């Protein structure tokens, strides 16, 4: 109970990994680079001559340079005050295609 590893309020505080309220410039750059790599893969598959339904859907998505910053770093959510929340607050956001939002948002 007493000693170097005694429980304290910090140790018993609950959530250990905190999510920052906004993306850092480094994480924004990494997100842009990730979008560019996905665009390159889609373009390479299209150039190879493969045709499938998921490829036609991927070709309709906006490319990284066509997306406004608002769509790159935030997503629509009906629960937030301004109907937007940071992309990094979405679970597994690096694996999801979050390039489209409802019209007007």
N, C-alpha and C positions, 0 to 999 in steps of 0.2 A: 504494500500500500504506500509506504513512504520510500523515497529514493529517487533515482534518476528517471524511472519510468512510471511515476505515479500519474493517475488520471487527472487531467485538468480540464477546464472549460474549453480550451482550444482542441484538445484531443477528443473530447466527447461532443464536439460541436455539430456533427452531422455531415453535411455535404462537404466533401474534401476538394473536388475539382470544380472550381468556379468558372462560369462562362462570362467573359468580358462583355460589356454592353455594346461595344462596337468592334469591328474588325480592325486589326492593326494594318499599317501599310504593307508589311511583309505578307500577311495572310491574304490581303487583297491581291497582291502580285501573284501569289501562288494560285489563287482562284482563277485569275485571268489566264495564267499559263495553262492551267488544267483545261479551261474552256477551249483554248487554242489547240491543245493536243487532241481533244475530242473532235474539233472541226477538221483537223488534219486526217484523223482516222476515217471520218465519214467521207471526206473527199477522196481518200485513197481507195476505199471500198467502192465508191461510185465510179472511179476511173478504171477499176478492175473489170467492170462489166457485170457485176453481180446485181441481181434485181430481187428484192423481197419487200414485203409490206413495211417492215420496220425501217428499212432504208429510205423508202419514200416518205415516211413520217419524219425521219431524222433530217431529210433534205428540206422539209418545210419549216424547221426550227430556225430562228435567227442565228447568224454567226456571231462570234464574240465581238467583232468590231461594229456590228450593226446594233448591238444591244445597248440601251442607255445604262448609265451607272446604277440607276435605281433598280433595274432588273437584274444586274449582275450581283448586287450585294444584298438585296432584300427580296422577300417573297410575300405574296398575299396571304393574309390570315384574317378571318372574320372576327377574331377575338381580341386583336390588338387595337389600340386607340385610333391610330391612323390607317388601320387595315394592312399594315406592313410590319414585318419583323425581320431582323437580321438573318441572313442566310445561314450563319454559323449556329443559330439556335435551333435549326431543324435537325432532328436525329439523322445521322449518316448522310449529311448533305453533300459530301464529296462523291457519293455513289449515285445520287439522284439527278434526273434531268429536270432542272427547275428554271427553264428558260422562258416559259410562257406564264402569263397571269391573266385573270379575267379582264375583259375590255373595260377601260376606265380606271383600272388600278395599276 
